[in-house]
Amino acid sequence: MFLHLGNGVRLHKKHLVGIFDLDNCSKERDTLDFLRAAEGRGRIVSTGGGLPKAMVVSYEAEKDTVWLTGISARTLHRRAMGGK
């Protein structure tokens, strides 16, 4: 199964680590440090579509990737859990 992240970007659910609301988590120092490190490694990918609302973290082939998406974390979570 895949999780649609917006603008045609899909992520296989088996690689999903977590879905995070950017409004809530971006204020924490640990999160900011994580994002800076991911950016330094070139591991942040924007799905486009304006301001990001959520951050999705995936892990595949021994690499973590941070996906920034304009879709809310709540909607992504519902999709990941199989709801509409």
C-alpha positions, 0 to 999 in steps of 0.5 A, a space after each residue: 500500500 502507498 500513502 499519497 503525499 501530494 502532487 503525485 508523490 507516493 510513499 510505500 507504507 512499509 517505509 513510513 516512520 512517522 507523520 508529524 504536524 509542523 505547527 506543533 513539532 517545529 517549535 521543539 529544539 530536537 525537531 529543529 536539530 533533526 531538520 537541520 541535519 536532514 537538510 545538511 545531508 540533502 534528505 529533505 524533499 518538498 512535495 510542493 503545493 505551498 506552505 508545508 503543513 506536515 512532515 513525513 519521515 521515511 526510511 528506505 535503503 538505509 537512508 532517512 528522508 523528510 517529506 514536507 507536504 501541504 496535506 495536514 498530518 491528520 489527513 495523512 494519518 487517516 490515509 495511512 490507517 486506511 480511512 478515507 
